[in-house]
Amino acid sequence: MWTVGRVLLCLLFAGLVGCHRAPDQEQVRQAIAASAEAAESGKAGDTVAALTEDFDGNGGVLDRRALANLVRVYSLRGQKIHVLMGPTDVEERGDRMVATFTVTLTAGAGMLPDNAGAYEVETGWRKEGGEWRCFTATWKRAL
């Protein structure tokens, strides 16, 4: 017969099993998806939340602060950024992760000037404080 104590113990165990952390590769995928969603919502801080303080985009073209400011500018102009993500492949490389994907960017009714279009992206991730954070990204036009 089930006692209240056994039922509570089973519920606690089920909760612990359900609360385990996602595998590392899935954590990276979730961080990428959250950043894309935040950019679409115009939330600059959330867009860059997964980036390290020393983040380097395309060899110095874009840093963490510049990306946040770009999202802010579009938001202040009332332009919505649209992000269409392709599948994200994540592979372990030693104590780092590399995620590759394609992304298409547009804003408002038209394209982002000079930067709009489809891109092939490769990102580098390292663990900081128990969380996977992106420290580098490179991109080139896909088309």
N, CA and C of each residue as an Amber inpcrd file, in Angstrom:
protein
   429
   0.8400000  -1.1740000   0.0000000   0.0000000   0.0000000   0.0000000
   0.8880000   1.2410000   0.0000000   0.4650000   2.2040000  -0.7750000
   1.1970000   3.4560000  -0.8790000   0.8730000   4.3590000   0.3050000
   1.9030000   4.8300000   0.9600000   1.7050000   5.7890000   2.0430000
   1.9580000   7.1930000   1.4840000   1.5180000   8.1750000   2.2260000
   1.7310000   9.5620000   1.8040000   3.2260000   9.8170000   1.6260000
   4.0470000   9.2860000   2.5150000   5.4970000   9.4690000   2.4380000
   6.0670000   8.8940000   1.1520000   5.6280000   7.7020000   0.7510000
   6.1210000   7.0910000  -0.4860000   5.6850000   7.9010000  -1.7050000
   4.4490000   8.3810000  -1.6870000   3.9590000   9.1830000  -2.8030000
   4.7930000  10.4600000  -2.9310000   5.0400000  11.1370000  -1.7840000
   5.8480000  12.3550000  -1.8140000   7.2700000  12.0650000  -2.2790000
   7.8370000  10.9560000  -1.8450000   9.1790000  10.5660000  -2.2650000
   9.2210000  10.3250000  -3.7650000   8.2090000   9.6520000  -4.3030000
   8.1450000   9.4020000  -5.7500000   8.0020000  10.7070000  -6.5250000
   7.1820000  11.6160000  -6.0180000   7.0120000  12.9060000  -6.6850000
   8.3090000  13.6990000  -6.6660000   9.0060000  13.6780000  -5.5280000
  10.2840000  14.3640000  -5.4230000  11.2810000  13.7810000  -6.4070000
  11.3600000  12.4570000  -6.4820000  12.2760000  11.7930000  -7.4060000
  11.9230000  12.1460000  -8.8490000  10.6480000  12.1180000  -9.1780000
  10.2130000  12.4510000 -10.5340000  10.5850000  13.8910000 -10.8640000
  10.4410000  14.7850000  -9.8910000  10.8090000  16.1780000 -10.1070000
  12.2900000  16.3480000 -10.3540000  13.1060000  15.6060000  -9.6050000
  14.5450000  15.6840000  -9.8030000  14.9460000  15.1470000 -11.1620000
  14.3280000  14.0600000 -11.5870000  14.6320000  13.4960000 -12.9010000
  14.2200000  14.4790000 -13.9870000  13.0680000  15.1160000 -13.8250000
  12.5770000  16.0610000 -14.8130000  13.3640000  17.3580000 -14.8460000
  14.0750000  17.6750000 -13.7740000  14.7950000  18.9380000 -13.6820000
  16.2670000  18.8220000 -14.0450000  16.7030000  17.6420000 -14.4750000
  18.1130000  17.5180000 -14.8080000  18.4510000  18.4540000 -15.9610000
  19.6890000  18.8880000 -15.9960000  20.1180000  19.8260000 -17.0360000
  20.1350000  19.1450000 -18.3920000  19.8250000  19.9140000 -19.3970000
  19.8650000  19.4140000 -20.7690000  21.3120000  19.0800000 -21.1220000
  21.5010000  18.1410000 -22.0320000  22.8680000  17.8470000 -22.4910000
  23.5370000  19.1170000 -23.0360000  24.8610000  19.1440000 -22.9890000
  25.6130000  20.3280000 -23.3940000  25.2200000  20.8300000 -24.7790000
  25.1250000  19.9250000 -25.7480000  24.7860000  20.3440000 -27.1080000
  23.4040000  20.9940000 -27.1580000  22.4700000  20.4730000 -26.3810000
  21.1260000  21.0470000 -26.3600000  21.1320000  22.4150000 -25.6680000
  21.9820000  22.5900000 -24.6640000  22.0890000  23.8910000 -24.0070000
  22.5550000  24.9600000 -25.0000000  23.5030000  24.6020000 -25.8580000
  23.9890000  25.5430000 -26.8710000  22.8650000  25.8640000 -27.8580000
  22.1510000  24.8520000 -28.3220000  21.0250000  25.0850000 -29.2440000
  19.9730000  26.0000000 -28.6050000  19.6690000  25.7550000 -27.3390000
  18.6710000  26.5730000 -26.6400000  19.1450000  28.0190000 -26.5020000
  20.4240000  28.2190000 -26.2370000  20.9610000  29.5750000 -26.1090000
  20.8820000  30.3210000 -27.4430000  21.1690000  29.6350000 -28.5380000
  21.0790000  30.2490000 -29.8640000  19.6320000  30.6260000 -30.1670000
  18.7140000  29.7100000 -29.9000000  17.2900000  29.9830000 -30.1440000
  16.7920000  31.1430000 -29.2780000  17.2260000  31.1990000 -28.0230000
  16.8110000  32.2840000 -27.1300000  17.3420000  33.6310000 -27.6170000
  18.5610000  33.6520000 -28.1290000  19.1280000  34.8960000 -28.6530000
  18.3550000  35.3750000 -29.8750000  18.0030000  34.4500000 -30.7580000
  17.2260000  34.8110000 -31.9530000  15.8540000  35.3490000 -31.5600000
  15.2090000  34.6890000 -30.6170000  13.8880000  35.1220000 -30.1510000
  13.9700000  36.4980000 -29.5000000  15.0180000  36.7420000 -28.7210000
  15.1880000  38.0380000 -28.0650000  15.4200000  39.1450000 -29.0920000
  16.1970000  38.8520000 -30.1350000  16.4270000  39.8520000 -31.1870000
  15.1100000  40.2200000 -31.8600000  14.2820000  39.2170000 -32.1340000
  12.9810000  39.4740000 -32.7490000  12.0780000  40.3000000 -31.8290000
  12.2450000  40.1500000 -30.5320000  11.4350000  40.8900000 -29.5580000
  12.0170000  42.2630000 -29.2380000  13.1770000  42.5650000 -29.8030000
  13.8110000  43.8530000 -29.5510000  14.4430000  43.9650000 -28.1820000
  14.7640000  42.8390000 -27.5650000  15.3600000  42.8170000 -26.2250000
  16.8760000  42.6830000 -26.3430000  17.5570000  43.8080000 -26.3550000
  18.9960000  43.8300000 -26.5840000  19.7710000  43.0290000 -25.5480000
  19.4580000  43.2270000 -24.2700000  20.1760000  42.5200000 -23.2040000
  20.0240000  41.0200000 -23.3030000  18.8110000  40.5700000 -23.6150000
  18.5780000  39.1290000 -23.7550000  19.2340000  38.5760000 -25.0200000
  19.3490000  39.4080000 -26.0560000  19.9810000  38.9730000 -27.3010000
  21.4330000  38.6070000 -27.0590000  22.1110000  39.3640000 -26.2170000
  23.5420000  39.1400000 -25.9870000  23.8250000  38.3850000 -24.6850000
  22.8020000  37.9110000 -24.0090000  22.9890000  37.2460000 -22.7110000
  23.9030000  36.0370000 -22.7870000  23.9010000  35.3170000 -23.8900000
  24.7200000  34.1110000 -24.0160000  26.1290000  34.4030000 -24.5190000
  26.4430000  35.6800000 -24.7490000  27.7650000  36.0360000 -25.2520000
  28.6990000  36.3640000 -24.0970000  29.9630000  36.0150000 -24.2640000
  30.9700000  36.3690000 -23.2740000  31.2780000  37.8620000 -23.3770000
  31.8670000  38.4160000 -22.3470000  32.2420000  39.8350000 -22.3580000
  33.2580000  40.1320000 -23.4560000  34.1100000  39.1390000 -23.7850000
  35.1360000  39.3420000 -24.8130000  34.7080000  38.7800000 -26.1730000
  33.4060000  38.6460000 -26.3980000  32.8850000  38.1090000 -27.6530000
  33.4790000  38.8590000 -28.8550000  33.8540000  38.0740000 -29.8730000
  34.4260000  38.6280000 -31.0970000  33.6290000  38.1190000 -32.2910000
  33.0040000  39.0340000 -33.0040000  32.2320000  38.6750000 -34.1790000
  32.9500000  39.0550000 -35.4550000  33.2230000  38.0650000 -36.2650000
  33.8850000  38.2240000 -37.5700000  35.1940000  39.0090000 -37.4630000
  36.0190000  38.6010000 -36.5460000  37.3520000  39.1940000 -36.4290000
  37.3430000  40.6780000 -36.1120000  36.5020000  41.0820000 -35.1640000
  36.4830000  42.4670000 -34.7150000  35.4100000  43.3310000 -35.3700000
  34.6210000  42.7730000 -36.2680000  33.5620000  43.5400000 -36.9300000
  32.4420000  43.8970000 -35.9600000  32.1290000  42.9870000 -35.0370000
  31.0080000  43.1960000 -34.1260000  31.3510000  42.5920000 -32.7660000
  31.2600000  43.4030000 -31.7130000  31.4550000  42.8720000 -30.3680000
  30.1080000  42.8100000 -29.6480000  30.1300000  42.3860000 -28.4100000
  28.8990000  42.2000000 -27.6270000  28.1040000  43.5040000 -27.5180000
  28.7930000  44.5620000 -27.1980000  28.1420000  45.8660000 -27.0280000
  27.5410000  46.3670000 -28.3430000  28.2730000  46.2210000 -29.4400000
  27.7850000  46.6830000 -30.7390000  26.5420000  45.9140000 -31.1680000
  26.5040000  44.6130000 -30.8970000  25.3210000  43.8260000 -31.2460000
  24.1150000  44.2810000 -30.4330000  24.3040000  44.4970000 -29.1480000
  23.2040000  44.9800000 -28.3050000  22.7050000  46.3340000 -28.8040000
  23.6270000  47.2250000 -29.1730000  23.2390000  48.5410000 -29.6700000
  22.4990000  48.4510000 -31.0040000  22.8930000  47.5200000 -31.8450000
  22.2020000  47.3240000 -33.1240000  20.7410000  46.9320000 -32.8900000
  20.5140000  46.0210000 -31.9690000  19.1420000  45.6030000 -31.6400000
  18.3690000  46.7880000 -31.0520000  19.0170000  47.5670000 -30.1970000
  18.3700000  48.7460000 -29.6080000  17.9440000  49.7520000 -30.6780000
  18.8260000  50.0110000 -31.6370000  18.5360000  50.9860000 -32.6930000
  17.3060000  50.5640000 -33.4850000  17.2600000  49.3090000 -33.8870000
  16.0910000  48.8510000 -34.6430000  14.8290000  48.9330000 -33.8040000
  14.9390000  48.6080000 -32.5330000  13.7860000  48.6820000 -31.6420000
  13.3080000  50.1290000 -31.4800000  14.2380000  51.0620000 -31.2930000
  13.8810000  52.4720000 -31.1330000  13.2620000  53.0540000 -32.4010000
  13.6720000  52.5390000 -33.5420000  13.1030000  52.9820000 -34.8200000
  11.7430000  52.3450000 -35.0910000  11.3520000  51.4240000 -34.2340000
  10.0790000  50.7430000 -34.4340000  10.1450000  49.6640000 -35.4910000
  11.3520000  49.2460000 -35.8480000  11.5310000  48.1910000 -36.8420000
  11.7150000  46.8570000 -36.1320000  11.0170000  45.8700000 -36.5940000
  11.1170000  44.5370000 -36.0100000  12.1330000  43.7250000 -36.8020000
  13.0410000  43.1060000 -36.0900000  14.0210000  42.2220000 -36.7140000
  13.3760000  40.8450000 -36.8500000  13.5070000  40.2630000 -38.0210000
  12.9790000  38.9140000 -38.2540000  14.1630000  37.9710000 -38.4480000
  14.1330000  36.8550000 -37.7390000  15.2080000  35.8760000 -37.7780000
  14.6210000  34.5290000 -38.1810000  15.1060000  33.9950000 -39.2750000
  14.6900000  32.6610000 -39.7110000  15.9040000  31.7470000 -39.6030000
  15.8400000  30.8340000 -38.6240000  16.9660000  29.9360000 -38.3470000
  16.8350000  28.6300000 -39.1150000  17.9550000  28.1690000 -39.6310000
  18.0250000  26.8190000 -40.1720000  18.4060000  25.8730000 -39.0530000
  18.5720000  24.6030000 -39.3580000  18.9820000  23.6450000 -38.3190000
  20.3510000  24.0150000 -37.7480000  20.5260000  23.7440000 -36.4640000
  21.7830000  24.0360000 -35.7820000  22.5160000  22.7330000 -35.5010000
  23.7260000  22.6150000 -36.0480000  24.5840000  21.4570000 -35.7730000
  25.5860000  21.8570000 -34.7090000  25.7170000  21.0300000 -33.6670000
  26.6430000  21.3180000 -32.5720000  27.5600000  20.1150000 -32.4070000
  28.8610000  20.4000000 -32.3390000  29.8220000  19.3170000 -32.1060000
  30.8240000  19.7230000 -31.0380000  31.2360000  18.7370000 -30.2760000
  32.2440000  18.9610000 -29.2350000  33.6180000  18.9950000 -29.8690000
  34.4290000  19.9180000 -29.3910000  35.8370000  19.9940000 -29.7870000
  36.6410000  20.2310000 -28.5190000  37.0350000  19.1430000 -27.9010000
  37.7240000  19.2290000 -26.6120000  36.7730000  19.7410000 -25.5620000
  37.1730000  20.8230000 -24.8780000  36.3110000  21.3980000 -23.8480000
  35.4520000  22.5360000 -24.4050000  35.3960000  22.6510000 -25.7080000
  34.6060000  23.6860000 -26.3780000  33.5170000  23.0420000 -27.2330000
  32.6030000  23.8740000 -27.6990000  31.5580000  23.4460000 -28.6340000
  31.6160000  24.3730000 -29.8460000  31.3030000  23.8220000 -30.9990000
  31.1820000  24.6110000 -32.2170000  29.7900000  24.3640000 -32.7660000
  29.0520000  25.4490000 -32.9810000  27.6990000  25.3620000 -33.5310000
  27.6800000  26.0530000 -34.8840000  27.0980000  25.3860000 -35.8800000
  26.9720000  25.9640000 -37.2130000  25.5070000  25.9500000 -37.6190000
  25.1030000  26.9950000 -38.3320000  23.7240000  27.1040000 -38.7850000
  23.6480000  28.1630000 -39.8800000  22.5230000  28.1870000 -40.5710000
  22.2310000  29.2790000 -41.4920000  21.1320000  30.1250000 -40.8620000
  21.1680000  31.4030000 -41.1620000  20.1750000  32.3280000 -40.6310000
  19.8500000  33.3580000 -41.7130000  18.5850000  33.6960000 -41.8020000
  18.1540000  34.7570000 -42.7030000  17.6210000  35.8940000 -41.8480000
  18.0950000  37.1180000 -42.1150000  17.7100000  38.2950000 -41.3410000
  16.9810000  39.2930000 -42.2280000  15.8990000  39.8320000 -41.7190000
  15.1870000  40.9390000 -42.3530000  14.7010000  41.8650000 -41.2510000
  14.2640000  43.0570000 -41.6330000  13.7210000  43.9940000 -40.6520000
  12.4990000  44.6790000 -41.2300000  11.4730000  44.8440000 -40.3900000
  10.2510000  45.5170000 -40.8160000   9.7020000  44.9150000 -42.0810000
   9.3210000  45.7740000 -43.0160000   8.7740000  45.3170000 -44.2890000
   9.8830000  44.9920000 -45.2770000  11.0920000  45.4760000 -45.0110000
  12.1850000  45.2660000 -45.9510000  13.3610000  44.5840000 -45.3060000
  14.4550000  44.5980000 -45.9850000  15.6640000  43.9530000 -45.5060000
  16.5000000  44.9200000 -44.6670000  17.3680000  44.3680000 -43.8310000
  18.3210000  45.1760000 -43.0810000  19.3150000  45.7580000 -44.0890000
  19.4850000  47.0540000 -44.1570000  20.3940000  47.6390000 -45.1370000
  21.7960000  47.0720000 -45.0310000  22.3770000  46.7330000 -46.1360000
  23.7540000  46.2370000 -46.2590000  24.0500000  44.9460000 -45.4910000
  23.2120000  44.5600000 -44.5580000  23.5000000  43.3890000 -43.7380000
  22.4370000  42.3120000 -43.8570000  21.3790000  42.5750000 -44.5800000
  20.2810000  41.6270000 -44.6680000  20.6540000  40.4610000 -45.5710000
  19.9250000  39.3830000 -45.3950000  20.1190000  38.2370000 -46.2570000
  20.3600000  36.9750000 -45.4690000  20.8050000  35.9670000 -46.1890000
  21.0690000  34.6570000 -45.5920000  22.5690000  34.5240000 -45.3260000
  22.8780000  33.9630000 -44.1630000  24.2740000  33.8130000 -43.7510000
  24.5460000  32.4050000 -43.2570000  25.7740000  31.9440000 -43.5020000
  26.2870000  30.7260000 -42.8900000  27.0870000  31.1870000 -41.6780000
  26.7560000  30.6290000 -40.5140000  27.3550000  31.0950000 -39.2640000
  28.0470000  29.9380000 -38.5580000  29.2280000  30.2150000 -38.0100000
  29.9270000  29.2600000 -37.1510000  30.2230000  29.9780000 -35.8450000
  29.8210000  29.3790000 -34.7330000  30.0220000  29.9790000 -33.4160000
  30.8570000  29.0640000 -32.5340000  31.6830000  29.6680000 -31.6810000
  32.4850000  28.9310000 -30.7170000  31.9470000  29.1780000 -29.3130000
  31.8720000  28.1050000 -28.5180000  31.2740000  28.1650000 -27.1810000
  32.2270000  27.5760000 -26.1650000  32.2410000  28.1890000 -24.9760000
  33.0150000  27.6610000 -23.8450000  32.1540000  27.7730000 -22.5920000
  32.4690000  26.9430000 -21.6210000  31.7130000  26.9550000 -20.3760000
  32.2860000  28.0050000 -19.4450000  31.3930000  28.8530000 -18.9270000
  31.7640000  29.8730000 -17.9370000  30.7440000  29.8160000 -16.8250000
  31.2000000  29.5820000 -15.6240000  30.2810000  29.5220000 -14.4900000
  29.2110000  28.4560000 -14.6460000  29.5500000  27.3610000 -15.2980000
  28.6070000  26.2580000 -15.4710000  27.6550000  26.4160000 -16.6430000
  27.7570000  27.5240000 -17.3860000  26.8780000  27.7430000 -18.5380000
  27.6990000  27.8850000 -19.8120000  27.1380000  27.4060000 -20.9130000
  27.7850000  27.5520000 -22.2080000  27.5660000  28.9670000 -22.7170000
  28.6810000  29.6310000 -23.0810000  28.6050000  31.0120000 -23.5750000
  29.3920000  31.1200000 -24.8700000  28.8760000  31.9150000 -25.7740000
  29.4850000  32.0970000 -27.0890000  30.5920000  33.1440000 -26.9990000
  31.7970000  32.7730000 -27.4260000  32.9190000  33.7000000 -27.3640000
  33.3660000  34.1800000 -28.7410000  32.9160000  33.5090000 -29.7880000
  33.3050000  33.9270000 -31.1320000  32.2560000  33.4900000 -32.1430000
  32.1560000  34.2600000 -33.2100000  31.2640000  33.9130000 -34.3090000
  31.8500000  34.4520000 -35.6030000  31.7100000  33.6740000 -36.6390000
  32.0810000  34.1300000 -37.9810000  30.8850000  33.8600000 -38.8860000
  30.7170000  34.7150000 -39.8760000  29.6120000  34.5440000 -40.8080000
  30.0100000  35.0300000 -42.1840000  29.3450000  34.4610000 -43.1740000
  29.5210000  34.9010000 -44.5680000  28.1780000  34.7110000 -45.2660000
  27.9620000  35.4520000 -46.3010000  26.7190000  35.3510000 -47.0460000
  26.5520000  33.9380000 -47.5910000  25.3640000  33.4100000 -47.4220000
  25.0890000  32.0450000 -47.8960000  24.7640000  32.0340000 -49.3810000
  24.2660000  33.1240000 -49.8840000  23.8760000  33.1830000 -51.3050000
  24.7410000  34.1380000 -52.0710000
